[in-house]
Amino acid sequence: MDALELCNSLRMEFEGIYNSKIPLDALPVKLQDMVLALARQENYSIEYTLASLLIAASTAIGNAVNIRIRGGWISNAALYMILVGRPGMGKTPPLDFAFRPIRKHDAKAIHKFKEEMERYNEALERQRGKKDDCGTLPPKPILRRVIISDFTPEALMRALDDNKRGVVLYVDEIMGMFNAVNQYSKGQLIEQLLTAFCGKALDVSRCSMPIPIHIEFPFINIVGTMQTIRMHELIDKGYKANGLLDRFLFVYPTSQIISEWSNDEPSSSSSFDHYSAMWKNIVDQILALPYSTNDDEETGLNVLEFSKEASNHFTAWRNTAIRKVNGIKDDALVDSRIMKTPMLTARLALTIQILRWACGEVHKDCVDIDSTKAAIRLSDYFENCYTAIQKFMVMDGIEPQKKEFLNNVGKTFTTADAIQAGKEVGLSERSVMYSLVGLASDKIIKKVKRGEYEKLQ
């Protein structure tokens, strides 16, 4: 079977999922074929692989290319992402594949740094005692690595200051990172992540820092994995209340069935090597994009505009969502995530445009209509994933009394039914009314009309 026949076979095999639920066609054609081949040969989840390629490409772009969303609103391509699934779903292998070229890039940077430090230390040793000959000392080397996995908040800020193109916080079980945050900084890192996501400048001053850190254009990506049974911890720790959760894209595969292994094909090893080399070439092209280190002038930024057609389409899409929000009369029922969606979608559009350029499909002069439409499909997909996992975030962490109260009402119920069910578990009428507002806000129930509700979870 030649390469074309293999691709056609793969497309037919995954046709049902590919066409109806997963926006795989948002990727360049050669990457679509790669994702399908890895799904067949390596048992990689199509959805995890799709998302992993996007976050890796975004990381490679860093601050090298930005997008003008509207007027003076300029954004980089930063993304926060969590791959969610039951144990054994294979969340980590696609991430490792996607970031392998960046790890190799970091390995070269570390090797070069060590060599330069040796020369620097040798020069420093020669300078000891030679006060009149200080001009020959070379500048102290700086390690500019991209992937940060084990860190303290202060170490992260130093790494970002050294590599202003951008870094990625890459952690396998991401709750470990969140749990360590409070241990070190009493929540200050969360504030820095919120600030960095919005593209605002970061300023860090510590007694241990002789020179304060100022980062005018911070770029921090976050990616990690999480088991479904731990999702409620995100709510318990207040990450929904402080807005951090609204900034994350969640990936939750349409099917949670773990695929069985098939017998290895004779060409599977060489095929994997082929796709690894192809993906490395694509990422290396993106990493080679020039980056201006000018912190003071925004004119140093490389900013892409939406094409006229893309801008009109993006604006119409955004306004449709805003009209829906304006139609909601109860403030408690407005989902705060919707206000972050335009920024995230624009960042996805920029990432897709650069990926298509690196694959030799299009230019990188602007963000075109195809990249914009692809980003909107991806945005819708990620929001569907978020909706699907809300039951894990909310229901698993809900108070036992409220959970019992919910169990005492039917799929559809009235305010009177709720008050009666609340009395049976010891909730006052006022507590029931407050609970209804909170449950509606958390998308556990929805208000059909005045006095009538429907369970969503």
C-alpha positions as CSV (number, residue, x, y, z in Angstrom):
1,M,0.0,0.0,0.0
2,D,1.6,3.3,-1.1
3,A,1.4,6.5,0.9
4,L,-1.7,7.9,-0.9
5,E,-3.6,4.6,-0.4
6,L,-2.7,4.6,3.3
7,C,-3.9,8.2,3.8
8,N,-7.2,7.4,2.0
9,S,-7.6,4.2,4.1
10,L,-7.0,6.2,7.3
11,R,-9.5,8.9,6.3
12,M,-12.2,6.3,5.6
13,E,-11.5,4.5,8.9
14,F,-11.9,7.6,11.0
15,E,-14.5,9.3,8.7
16,G,-17.4,9.3,11.2
17,I,-15.4,11.1,14.0
18,Y,-13.3,13.2,11.6
19,N,-16.2,14.8,9.7
20,S,-18.7,15.3,12.5
21,K,-17.1,16.0,15.8
22,I,-13.4,16.7,15.6
23,P,-12.1,19.7,13.7
24,L,-9.0,17.9,12.3
25,D,-9.5,19.7,9.0
26,A,-8.4,22.9,10.9
27,L,-4.8,21.6,10.5
28,P,-2.7,21.7,7.3
29,V,-3.3,18.6,5.1
30,K,0.0,17.0,5.8
31,L,-0.6,17.3,9.5
32,Q,-4.1,15.8,9.2
33,D,-2.5,12.7,7.5
34,M,0.2,12.6,10.3
35,V,-2.4,12.7,13.1
36,L,-4.4,9.8,11.4
37,A,-1.3,7.7,10.9
38,L,-0.2,8.2,14.5
39,A,-3.7,7.2,15.6
40,R,-3.6,4.0,13.7
41,Q,0.0,3.0,14.3
42,E,0.8,4.4,17.8
43,N,-2.8,4.4,19.3
44,Y,-2.5,8.2,19.8
45,S,-5.8,9.9,20.5
46,I,-6.8,12.1,17.5
47,E,-8.0,14.8,19.8
48,Y,-5.1,14.8,22.1
49,T,-2.7,14.9,19.2
50,L,-4.5,17.7,17.4
51,A,-4.4,19.8,20.6
52,S,-0.8,18.9,21.3
53,L,0.3,20.1,17.9
54,L,-1.5,23.4,18.4
55,I,0.1,24.1,21.8
56,A,3.5,23.1,20.6
57,A,3.2,25.3,17.5
58,S,2.0,28.2,19.7
59,T,5.0,27.7,22.0
60,A,7.4,27.7,19.0
61,I,5.9,31.0,17.8
62,G,6.2,32.7,21.1
63,N,6.6,36.5,20.8
64,A,8.0,36.2,17.3
65,V,4.6,36.9,15.7
66,N,1.5,38.6,17.1
67,I,-2.0,39.3,15.8
68,R,-4.0,42.5,15.8
69,I,-7.4,41.5,17.0
70,R,-8.9,45.0,16.7
71,G,-7.5,48.5,16.6
72,G,-4.8,48.7,19.4
73,W,-5.7,45.3,20.7
74,I,-2.6,43.2,19.9
75,S,-2.0,39.7,21.2
76,N,0.6,37.0,21.0
77,A,-0.3,33.3,20.5
78,A,-0.2,32.2,24.1
79,L,-2.5,29.3,25.1
80,Y,-3.3,27.6,28.4
81,M,-4.4,24.0,27.9
82,I,-5.3,20.9,29.9
83,L,-5.7,17.4,28.4
84,V,-8.4,15.6,30.5
85,G,-9.3,11.9,30.6
86,R,-9.5,8.8,32.7
87,P,-6.2,6.9,33.5
88,G,-4.7,5.0,30.6
89,M,-6.3,7.2,27.9
90,G,-2.9,8.1,26.5
91,K,-2.7,11.8,27.3
92,T,1.1,12.1,27.6
93,P,2.5,10.3,24.4
94,P,1.0,12.9,22.0
95,L,2.3,15.7,24.1
96,D,5.7,14.2,24.2
97,F,5.7,13.7,20.4
98,A,4.6,17.3,19.8
99,F,7.2,18.9,22.1
100,R,10.1,16.6,21.1
101,P,11.5,19.1,18.6
102,I,11.4,21.9,21.2
103,R,13.1,19.6,23.7
104,K,15.9,19.0,21.2
105,H,16.1,22.8,20.7
106,D,16.5,23.2,24.4
107,A,19.1,20.4,24.6
108,K,21.2,22.3,22.1
109,A,20.8,25.5,24.0
110,I,21.9,23.9,27.3
111,H,24.9,22.3,25.6
112,K,25.9,25.6,24.1
113,F,25.4,27.4,27.5
114,K,27.6,24.9,29.3
115,E,30.4,25.4,26.8
116,E,30.1,29.2,27.0
117,M,30.0,29.0,30.8
118,E,33.3,27.0,30.8
119,R,34.9,29.7,28.6
120,Y,33.5,32.4,30.8
121,N,34.7,30.8,34.0
122,E,38.2,30.3,32.5
123,A,38.3,33.9,31.5
124,L,37.1,35.0,35.0
125,E,39.8,32.9,36.6
126,R,42.4,34.5,34.4
127,Q,41.1,37.9,35.4
128,R,41.5,37.4,39.1
129,G,44.0,39.8,40.4
130,K,44.3,41.7,37.1
131,K,42.4,44.9,38.0
132,D,43.8,46.8,35.0
133,D,42.7,44.2,32.4
134,C,39.0,43.9,32.9
135,G,38.0,44.6,29.3
136,T,38.7,41.1,28.0
137,L,36.1,39.4,30.1
138,P,33.3,38.2,27.8
139,P,29.6,38.8,28.7
140,K,28.2,36.2,31.1
141,P,26.2,33.6,29.1
142,I,22.5,33.4,29.4
143,L,20.5,30.1,29.1
144,R,17.4,30.7,26.9
145,R,15.4,27.5,27.3
146,V,11.8,27.2,26.3
147,I,10.4,24.2,28.4
148,I,10.0,24.7,32.1
149,S,8.8,21.7,34.1
150,D,10.1,21.9,37.6
151,F,10.2,25.4,39.0
152,T,9.6,27.9,41.7
153,P,7.7,31.1,40.8
154,E,11.0,33.1,41.1
155,A,12.8,30.7,38.9
156,L,10.0,30.9,36.3
157,M,10.3,34.7,36.2
158,R,14.1,34.5,35.8
159,A,13.7,32.0,33.0
160,L,11.1,34.2,31.3
161,D,13.4,37.3,31.7
162,D,16.2,35.3,30.1
163,N,14.1,34.1,27.2
164,K,11.7,36.9,26.4
165,R,10.6,35.1,23.2
166,G,8.6,32.9,25.6
167,V,8.4,29.8,27.8
168,V,6.0,26.9,28.3
169,L,5.1,25.4,31.6
170,Y,5.0,21.7,30.7
171,V,3.8,19.5,33.5
172,D,2.3,16.0,33.3
173,E,-0.1,16.0,36.2
174,I,-1.0,19.7,36.2
175,M,-2.7,19.6,39.7
176,G,0.8,19.1,41.1
177,M,1.8,22.5,39.7
178,F,-1.3,24.2,41.1
179,N,-0.7,22.6,44.5
180,A,2.9,23.8,44.6
181,V,1.9,27.4,43.6
182,N,0.3,28.2,47.0
183,Q,3.2,26.4,48.8
184,Y,5.7,28.9,47.3
185,S,4.0,32.2,46.6
186,K,0.7,32.3,48.4
187,G,-1.1,32.7,45.1
188,Q,1.1,35.4,43.6
189,L,2.1,33.2,40.7
190,I,-1.6,32.9,39.8
191,E,-1.8,36.7,39.6
192,Q,1.3,36.7,37.3
193,L,-0.3,34.0,35.1
194,L,-3.5,36.1,34.8
195,T,-1.5,39.2,34.0
196,A,0.8,37.4,31.4
197,F,-2.2,35.8,29.7
198,C,-3.7,39.3,29.0
199,G,-0.3,40.4,27.6
200,K,0.3,43.0,30.3
201,A,3.8,43.8,31.6
202,L,5.2,41.8,34.6
203,D,7.3,43.4,37.3
204,V,9.0,41.3,40.0
205,S,11.0,42.6,42.9
206,R,12.5,40.4,45.6
207,C,15.1,40.9,48.3
208,S,17.0,38.1,46.6
209,M,17.0,40.0,43.3
210,P,19.7,42.8,43.1
211,I,18.0,44.0,39.9
212,P,14.2,43.9,39.6
213,I,12.7,42.0,36.7
214,H,10.5,43.9,34.1
215,I,9.0,41.9,31.2
216,E,7.1,44.2,28.9
217,F,5.6,41.5,26.6
218,P,5.4,38.2,28.7
219,F,4.7,35.0,26.8
220,I,3.8,32.0,29.0
221,N,2.2,28.9,27.7
222,I,0.8,26.2,30.1
223,V,0.1,22.6,29.1
224,G,-0.5,19.5,31.2
225,T,-2.8,16.5,31.8
226,M,-5.4,15.8,34.4
227,Q,-7.6,12.9,35.4
228,T,-11.4,13.4,35.4
229,I,-11.7,12.5,39.1
230,R,-9.5,15.5,40.0
231,M,-11.3,18.2,38.0
232,H,-13.4,19.4,40.9
233,E,-10.2,20.5,42.6
234,L,-10.0,23.4,40.1
235,I,-13.2,24.7,41.5
236,D,-12.4,23.9,45.1
237,K,-9.1,25.9,44.9
238,G,-11.0,29.0,43.5
239,Y,-9.6,28.9,40.0
240,K,-13.1,29.5,38.6
241,A,-13.8,32.4,40.9
242,N,-10.5,34.2,40.1
243,G,-10.9,33.7,36.4
244,L,-7.9,31.4,35.7
245,L,-10.2,28.6,34.6
246,D,-11.8,30.8,31.9
247,R,-8.4,31.1,30.2
248,F,-7.8,27.4,29.8
249,L,-8.7,25.3,26.8
250,F,-9.8,21.8,27.8
251,V,-9.4,18.7,25.7
252,Y,-11.8,15.8,26.5
253,P,-12.1,13.1,23.8
254,T,-15.5,12.4,22.4
255,S,-15.0,8.7,23.3
256,Q,-13.4,7.6,26.5
257,I,-12.9,4.1,25.2
258,I,-9.2,3.0,25.3
259,S,-8.2,1.6,21.9
260,E,-6.8,-1.9,21.8
261,W,-3.4,-2.4,20.2
262,S,-3.3,-3.7,16.7
263,N,-0.5,-5.9,15.3
264,D,2.5,-3.8,14.2
265,E,2.8,-3.2,10.5
266,P,6.3,-3.8,9.0
267,S,6.6,-0.1,8.1
268,S,5.3,1.4,11.4
269,S,8.7,2.2,12.8
270,S,10.0,3.9,9.6
271,S,6.6,5.7,9.3
272,F,7.0,7.1,12.9
273,D,10.5,8.3,12.1
274,H,9.2,9.9,8.9
275,Y,6.5,11.8,10.7
276,S,8.9,12.8,13.6
277,A,11.3,14.2,11.1
278,M,8.6,16.0,9.2
279,W,7.2,17.6,12.4
280,K,10.6,18.6,13.6
281,N,11.2,20.4,10.3
282,I,8.0,22.3,10.7
283,V,8.7,23.3,14.3
284,D,12.3,24.3,13.4
285,Q,11.0,26.6,10.7
286,I,8.7,28.3,13.3
287,L,11.5,28.5,15.9
288,A,13.7,30.2,13.2
289,L,11.3,33.1,12.9
290,P,13.2,36.2,14.0
291,Y,12.3,37.8,17.3
292,S,13.0,41.4,18.2
293,T,14.2,41.8,21.8
294,N,13.3,45.5,21.9
295,D,11.3,45.8,25.1
296,D,10.6,49.5,24.9
297,E,9.0,50.0,21.5
298,E,5.9,48.2,20.3
299,T,7.1,49.0,16.7
300,G,9.6,46.1,17.3
301,L,6.7,43.6,17.3
302,N,5.9,41.6,14.2
303,V,2.1,42.0,14.0
304,L,-0.2,40.2,11.5
305,E,-3.5,41.7,10.6
306,F,-6.7,39.8,9.7
307,S,-7.4,40.0,6.0
308,K,-10.5,42.1,5.2
309,E,-12.6,39.0,4.6
310,A,-11.3,37.3,7.7
311,S,-11.9,40.4,9.9
312,N,-15.5,40.7,8.7
313,H,-16.1,37.0,9.4
314,F,-14.5,37.2,12.8
315,T,-16.4,40.3,13.8
316,A,-19.8,38.8,12.7
317,W,-19.0,35.6,14.7
318,R,-18.1,37.6,17.8
319,N,-21.1,39.8,17.6
320,T,-23.4,36.8,17.3
321,A,-22.1,35.6,20.7
322,I,-22.4,39.0,22.2
323,R,-26.0,39.3,21.1
324,K,-26.8,36.1,23.0
325,V,-25.1,37.5,26.1
326,N,-27.1,40.7,25.8
327,G,-30.3,38.6,25.7
328,I,-29.6,37.2,29.2
329,K,-31.4,39.2,31.8
330,D,-30.0,37.4,34.9
331,D,-26.3,38.4,35.5
332,A,-25.7,35.1,37.4
333,L,-26.5,33.1,34.2
334,V,-23.8,34.9,32.1
335,D,-20.8,32.6,31.6
336,S,-17.6,34.6,32.1
337,R,-15.7,32.3,29.6
338,I,-17.5,33.8,26.7
339,M,-15.7,37.1,27.1
340,K,-12.3,35.3,26.7
341,T,-13.3,33.4,23.6
342,P,-12.5,36.2,21.0
343,M,-8.9,36.5,22.3
344,L,-8.4,32.7,22.4
345,T,-9.9,32.2,18.9
346,A,-7.7,35.0,17.4
347,R,-4.7,33.3,19.0
348,L,-5.7,30.0,17.4
349,A,-6.1,31.7,14.1
350,L,-2.6,33.1,14.3
351,T,-1.2,29.6,15.2
352,I,-3.0,27.9,12.3
353,Q,-1.8,30.6,9.9
354,I,1.8,30.1,10.9
355,L,1.4,26.3,10.9
356,R,0.0,26.4,7.3
357,W,2.9,28.7,6.3
358,A,5.5,26.3,7.8
359,C,3.8,23.4,5.9
360,G,4.2,25.3,2.7
361,E,0.5,25.9,2.1
362,V,0.2,29.7,2.5
363,H,1.9,33.0,3.2
364,K,2.4,34.6,6.6
365,D,1.5,38.1,5.4
366,C,-1.8,38.2,7.2
367,V,-4.3,35.8,8.9
368,D,-6.6,34.7,6.1
369,I,-10.3,33.6,6.1
370,D,-9.4,29.9,6.1
371,S,-7.3,30.1,9.2
372,T,-10.0,32.2,10.9
373,K,-12.8,29.8,10.1
374,A,-10.5,26.9,11.3
375,A,-9.9,28.7,14.6
376,I,-13.7,29.2,15.1
377,R,-14.3,25.5,14.6
378,L,-11.5,24.7,17.1
379,S,-12.9,27.2,19.5
380,D,-16.3,25.6,19.3
381,Y,-14.7,22.2,19.8
382,F,-12.8,23.3,23.0
383,E,-16.0,24.9,24.4
384,N,-17.9,21.6,23.8
385,C,-15.1,19.8,25.7
386,Y,-15.4,22.3,28.6
387,T,-19.2,21.7,28.7
388,A,-18.7,17.9,28.7
389,I,-16.3,18.0,31.7
390,Q,-18.2,20.5,33.8
391,K,-20.0,17.6,35.5
392,F,-16.6,16.5,36.9
393,M,-15.6,20.0,37.9
394,V,-18.9,20.8,39.7
395,M,-20.8,17.6,40.6
396,D,-17.8,15.9,42.2
397,G,-17.1,18.9,44.4
398,I,-20.7,19.9,45.3
399,E,-21.7,19.9,48.9
400,P,-23.4,16.6,50.0
401,Q,-26.5,18.4,51.2
402,K,-27.0,20.2,47.8
403,K,-26.3,16.9,45.9
404,E,-29.0,15.2,48.0
405,F,-31.3,18.1,47.3
406,L,-30.8,17.7,43.6
407,N,-31.4,14.0,43.8
408,N,-34.9,14.8,45.3
409,V,-36.1,16.7,42.2
410,G,-36.9,15.4,38.8
411,K,-35.3,16.1,35.4
412,T,-37.5,19.2,35.2
413,F,-38.9,20.9,38.3
414,T,-40.5,24.1,39.6
415,T,-39.4,26.4,42.4
416,A,-42.0,24.9,44.6
417,D,-40.6,21.4,44.0
418,A,-37.1,22.7,44.8
419,I,-38.3,24.3,48.1
420,Q,-40.0,21.1,49.1
421,A,-36.9,19.0,48.2
422,G,-34.8,21.4,50.2
423,K,-36.9,21.1,53.3
424,E,-36.4,17.3,53.1
425,V,-32.6,17.7,53.5
426,G,-32.7,20.6,55.9
427,L,-32.3,23.6,53.6
428,S,-34.2,26.8,54.2
429,E,-36.2,28.4,51.4
430,R,-33.6,31.2,51.2
431,S,-30.8,28.6,50.9
432,V,-32.7,26.8,48.2
433,M,-33.1,30.0,46.2
434,Y,-29.4,30.9,46.5
435,S,-28.6,27.3,45.5
436,L,-30.7,27.5,42.4
437,V,-28.8,30.6,41.3
438,G,-25.4,29.0,41.9
439,L,-26.4,25.7,40.2
440,A,-27.6,27.6,37.2
441,S,-24.4,29.6,37.1
442,D,-22.3,26.4,37.2
443,K,-24.4,24.9,34.4
444,I,-25.8,22.1,36.5
445,I,-29.3,23.3,35.9
446,K,-30.8,25.9,33.6
447,K,-33.7,28.2,34.1
448,V,-36.3,27.3,31.4
449,K,-38.6,30.2,32.3
450,R,-39.7,31.9,35.5
451,G,-40.2,29.3,38.2
452,E,-39.2,26.3,36.1
453,Y,-35.8,24.6,35.8
454,E,-34.2,21.7,34.0
455,K,-31.2,19.5,35.1
456,L,-28.2,19.7,32.7
457,Q,-25.9,17.3,34.5
